[in-house]
């Protein structure tokens, strides 16, 4: 299990939410191109209000963590490894461009944006102004 999967798990997104109620059946879609898959329109993807969840976690945390702009603080808030090695591993997992990997500040900015974007793509509600 990669670090990004752990992030999703801490937010209640993903495999732990397979008990979601199916949505009303939609009209059948055209067949996908060979080798491509499409999501099943009859299965609802539960949406988790990530901003609300993280704000509640931040209020309950004794540290003042700025998860909205800092990947380190976001990982700390989720009680995950925020070390440089862990962030670098996450950057590799999310296909960070090589030129950004050479500068930790640039990597961290890219990583924070990518993590929030990918959380949103996996069923997490995050306001667009955060990513």
C-alpha positions as CSV (number, residue, x, y, z in Angstrom):
1,X,0.0,0.0,0.0
2,X,1.5,3.3,-1.1
3,X,1.4,6.5,0.9
4,X,-1.3,8.0,-1.2
5,X,-3.5,5.0,-0.4
6,X,-2.9,5.6,3.3
7,X,-3.9,9.2,2.8
8,X,-7.2,8.1,1.2
9,X,-7.7,5.6,4.0
10,X,-7.2,8.2,6.7
11,X,-9.8,10.3,5.0
12,X,-12.3,7.5,4.7
13,X,-12.0,7.4,0.9
14,X,-11.6,4.2,-1.1
15,X,-11.7,0.5,-0.1
16,X,-13.2,1.2,3.3
17,X,-16.2,2.8,1.6
18,X,-17.2,-0.1,-0.7
19,X,-20.6,-0.3,1.1
20,X,-21.8,2.7,-0.8
21,X,-25.4,2.5,-2.0
22,X,-25.7,2.1,-5.8
23,X,-27.1,5.1,-7.8
24,X,-30.0,4.8,-10.1
25,X,-29.1,2.9,-13.2
26,X,-28.0,5.2,-16.0
27,X,-28.4,4.6,-19.7
28,X,-25.8,2.3,-21.1
29,X,-22.8,4.0,-22.4
30,X,-21.0,3.2,-25.7
31,X,-18.5,0.4,-25.5
32,X,-15.1,1.6,-24.5
33,X,-12.2,1.3,-26.9
34,X,-10.3,-2.0,-26.6
35,X,-8.0,-2.0,-23.6
36,X,-9.8,0.9,-21.9
37,X,-12.2,0.7,-19.0
38,X,-14.9,3.1,-17.9
39,X,-16.4,3.6,-14.5
40,X,-19.7,1.7,-13.8
41,X,-22.3,4.4,-13.9
42,X,-24.6,2.3,-11.7
43,X,-22.3,2.5,-8.7
44,X,-22.3,5.8,-6.8
45,X,-18.9,7.1,-5.6
46,X,-19.4,8.4,-2.1
47,X,-18.2,12.0,-1.6
48,X,-16.3,12.8,1.5
49,X,-16.1,16.5,2.6
50,X,-12.4,16.5,3.0
51,X,-12.2,20.2,4.0
52,X,-14.7,19.7,6.8
53,X,-13.0,16.5,8.0
54,X,-9.5,18.1,8.0
55,X,-10.7,21.2,9.7
56,X,-12.2,19.1,12.5
57,X,-9.0,17.1,12.8
58,X,-7.0,20.4,12.9
59,X,-9.2,21.8,15.7
60,X,-8.7,18.6,17.8
61,X,-4.9,18.6,17.2
62,X,-2.7,20.4,19.8
63,X,-0.3,21.5,17.0
64,X,-1.1,24.4,14.8
65,X,-1.0,22.8,11.4
66,X,-1.6,24.5,8.1
67,X,-2.8,21.6,6.0
68,X,-4.2,24.0,3.4
69,X,-0.8,25.0,2.1
70,X,1.7,22.5,3.6
71,X,2.2,18.9,2.5
72,X,4.2,18.3,5.7
73,X,1.4,19.7,7.9
74,X,-1.2,17.7,5.9
75,X,0.7,14.5,6.5
76,X,1.2,15.3,10.2
77,X,-2.5,16.0,10.6
78,X,-3.3,12.6,9.1
79,X,-0.7,11.0,11.5
80,X,1.4,9.9,8.6
81,X,5.2,10.0,8.0
82,X,6.0,13.5,6.9
83,X,9.8,13.0,6.6
84,X,11.6,14.1,3.5
85,X,12.1,10.4,2.5
86,X,8.4,9.8,2.8
87,X,7.5,12.9,0.8
88,X,10.0,11.9,-1.9
89,X,8.5,8.4,-2.0
90,X,5.0,10.0,-2.4
91,X,6.3,12.3,-5.1
92,X,7.7,9.3,-7.1
93,X,4.4,7.5,-6.5
94,X,2.5,10.4,-8.0
95,X,5.0,10.9,-10.9
96,X,6.6,14.2,-9.9
97,X,8.7,15.7,-12.7
98,X,12.4,15.1,-12.2
99,X,13.3,18.8,-12.3
100,X,11.0,19.4,-9.3
101,X,12.4,16.5,-7.3
102,X,15.8,18.3,-7.2
103,X,14.3,21.2,-5.2
104,X,12.5,20.2,-2.0
105,X,10.4,23.4,-1.8
106,X,9.2,23.0,-5.5
107,X,8.5,19.3,-4.9
108,X,6.5,20.1,-1.8
109,X,4.4,22.7,-3.5
110,X,3.7,20.3,-6.5
111,X,3.1,17.4,-4.1
112,X,0.5,19.4,-2.0
113,X,-1.4,20.4,-5.1
114,X,-1.3,16.9,-6.6
115,X,-2.4,15.2,-3.4
116,X,-5.4,17.5,-3.1
117,X,-6.2,17.1,-6.8
118,X,-6.0,13.3,-6.6
119,X,-8.1,13.2,-3.4
120,X,-10.8,15.2,-5.2
121,X,-10.5,12.7,-8.2
122,X,-11.1,9.8,-5.8
123,X,-14.3,11.1,-4.2
124,X,-13.1,13.8,-1.8
125,X,-14.8,17.2,-1.9
126,X,-12.2,19.9,-1.8
127,X,-12.9,23.5,-2.8
128,X,-11.1,24.3,-6.1
129,X,-9.3,27.3,-4.5
130,X,-7.3,24.9,-2.4
131,X,-5.8,23.2,-5.4
